[in-house]
Amino acid sequence: MQRFITFEGIEGCGKSTQLRLLSDRLEHQGFSVVTTREPGGSPIADQIRAILLDAGNRAMTPMAELLLYAAARAQHVEEVIAPALAVGKIVLCDRFTDATVAYQGFGRGLDMATILELNRLASRSIRPDISVLLDCPVETGLSRAKARIENAAGAREERFELEEMAFHEKVRRGYLELASREPERFIVVSGSRGVDETAAEIFDLVAPRLAGPR
Ligand code: TMP
């Protein structure tokens, strides 16, 4: 049975909303679901998240950034993902190892072999069974992400939103490349349409793969 489901995509693609809607629907069907996110998902990993997304940290080097994502993931996998999967829960995770390949690899241009090795170590070789990629044009995603940041309380998590358009284009292309390499794992869905229509499509594609005990 396939239980580890990740959501991926560029800024503002709608993945967090869709993750919540899928979680609600699966719980309604009687599945036991854990929702979580990266970077973060546990108290220590959330502290690393604050460092990573602080717009004041523009001087962070790409390698320091990569290692912090790996550190946050190691903590999160150990404390949240591995224990939940071990007791048979469905885990829905907002971003995981593919984000590191897309952002630090395709986006920043860091060495892919290094990224893959760090991903393997930090994730304890746990791989998603299903990855939902919400794809949308960079302009659409960034305008949504900017609106969200303006309306959010607390620290402005905008270090990535402030990157050049070209960076986000590279990330988008990277995700599409990953999806084309593993079509059996990825479900690619348009993030440009209405929330409810997209949610229905995702549910229809994911549900048949969740046969087995709830
Ligand atoms: P979020 O906006 O989905 O909460 O993600 C936070 C930011 O972190 C987003 O800009 C993507 C970035 N990110 C990476 O660059 N590498 C990673 O491995 C992960 C998990 C996220």
Boltz pocket constraint, residues with backbone or C-beta under 6 A from the ligand:
constraints:
  - pocket:
      binder: B
      contacts: [[A, 11], [A, 38], [A, 39], [A, 53], [A, 69], [A, 94], [A, 95], [A, 96], [A, 97], [A, 99], [A, 100], [A, 101], [A, 103], [A, 104], [A, 160], [A, 161]]
      max_distance: 6.0
